[in-house]
Amino acid sequence: MANTKDYHDYVIKDGKFVGAFEEMYQNVEDPWHQTEEAAHSYSRMDTVNSIRRFHLGTVLEAGCGLGHFTNYLQAHCPSSKIIGMDIAPTAIEKAKASFPKLSFIAGNLKDLDAILASHGFAPDGIVFSEIMWYILQDLDVILEKTKKALLSTGGVLLINQVFYHGGQRYGREFFTTQEEMMDYIGWDVLARTRSETADVTSSYETHTVLRPRR
Ligand SMILES: C[S@@+](CC[C@H](N)C(=O)[O-])C[C@H]1O[C@@H](n2cnc3c(N)ncnc32)[C@H](O)[C@@H]1O
């Protein structure tokens, strides 16, 4: 049985990164309310539009969790092949059980090169949907490996990220807004949107499409 411990405690507690994603998925049924959230946001619709607009054939959804957004993308982009990947093997087992027709792989983004080589594919698009705060400790190596993978196909990185009005509390040393995030990454910006979330007073959603420079 799932316990009632708050999923946040496994992720970031008292402003410090915990990162116990596997333990979280073993103990919490639906962290981040993924079952409800998968389709309910502008940035998620924007991701569909970008996959279509940039004609992305093979797309890796990195940090796919329980696979609901992977499933949403595959349903709305039938000409593309969407592959979900997550650091937590339990999340991947659950995603495979929920969506047996889709492809899911377990792996840490910081090992992206080895994962792509062992699974034998090169993505035209890599989606980071609401994962930025959880990969900050390895962000530079992850961006380097993402860049290498995308340069090999001419592909793009699609980032969906919620930011907070009045500034971010966690991860401030990296970026606190969409603009600062784009500056930090330093790639060419092909598209960007910003929309209010349902809770307009505290946060807003962003969708950014970036192409690495050689
Ligand atoms: C907030 S959930 C996002 C789920 C999904 N992408 C969505 O938008 O609904 C963040 C996910 O990132 C995963 N994650 C965190 N660090 C990761 C890493 N280094 N490599 C792959 N996945 C990671 C976590 O296990 C978690 O499932």
PDBQT file of the ligand as one rigid body, heavy atoms in Angstrom, charges set to zero:
ROOT
HETATM    1  C1  LIG A 301       7.874  16.330 -11.912  1.00  0.00    +0.000 C 
HETATM    2  S1  LIG A 301       8.255  14.757 -12.598  1.00  0.00    +0.000 S 
HETATM    3  C2  LIG A 301       7.888  15.089 -14.308  1.00  0.00    +0.000 C 
HETATM    4  C3  LIG A 301       7.093  14.000 -14.951  1.00  0.00    +0.000 C 
HETATM    5  C4  LIG A 301       6.695  14.281 -16.402  1.00  0.00    +0.000 C 
HETATM    6  N1  LIG A 301       7.846  14.678 -17.191  1.00  0.00    +0.000 N 
HETATM    7  C5  LIG A 301       5.602  15.307 -16.500  1.00  0.00    +0.000 C 
HETATM    8  O1  LIG A 301       5.853  16.391 -17.041  1.00  0.00    +0.000 OA
HETATM    9  O2  LIG A 301       4.501  15.019 -16.029  1.00  0.00    +0.000 OA
HETATM   10  C6  LIG A 301      10.065  14.743 -12.621  1.00  0.00    +0.000 C 
HETATM   11  C7  LIG A 301      10.632  13.385 -13.019  1.00  0.00    +0.000 C 
HETATM   12  O3  LIG A 301      12.037  13.512 -13.301  1.00  0.00    +0.000 OA
HETATM   13  C8  LIG A 301      12.662  12.285 -12.946  1.00  0.00    +0.000 C 
HETATM   14  N2  LIG A 301      14.119  12.517 -12.870  1.00  0.00    +0.000 N 
HETATM   15  C9  LIG A 301      14.768  13.254 -11.945  1.00  0.00    +0.000 A 
HETATM   16  N3  LIG A 301      16.094  13.261 -12.180  1.00  0.00    +0.000 NA
HETATM   17  C10 LIG A 301      16.293  12.533 -13.309  1.00  0.00    +0.000 A 
HETATM   18  C11 LIG A 301      17.446  12.174 -14.064  1.00  0.00    +0.000 A 
HETATM   19  N4  LIG A 301      18.672  12.584 -13.699  1.00  0.00    +0.000 N 
HETATM   20  N5  LIG A 301      17.295  11.406 -15.175  1.00  0.00    +0.000 NA
HETATM   21  C12 LIG A 301      16.047  10.975 -15.547  1.00  0.00    +0.000 A 
HETATM   22  N6  LIG A 301      14.923  11.278 -14.858  1.00  0.00    +0.000 NA
HETATM   23  C13 LIG A 301      15.028  12.048 -13.755  1.00  0.00    +0.000 A 
HETATM   24  C14 LIG A 301      11.979  11.907 -11.649  1.00  0.00    +0.000 C 
HETATM   25  O4  LIG A 301      12.113  10.553 -11.300  1.00  0.00    +0.000 OA
HETATM   26  C15 LIG A 301      10.524  12.317 -11.944  1.00  0.00    +0.000 C 
HETATM   27  O5  LIG A 301       9.788  11.227 -12.448  1.00  0.00    +0.000 OA
ENDROOT
TORSDOF 0
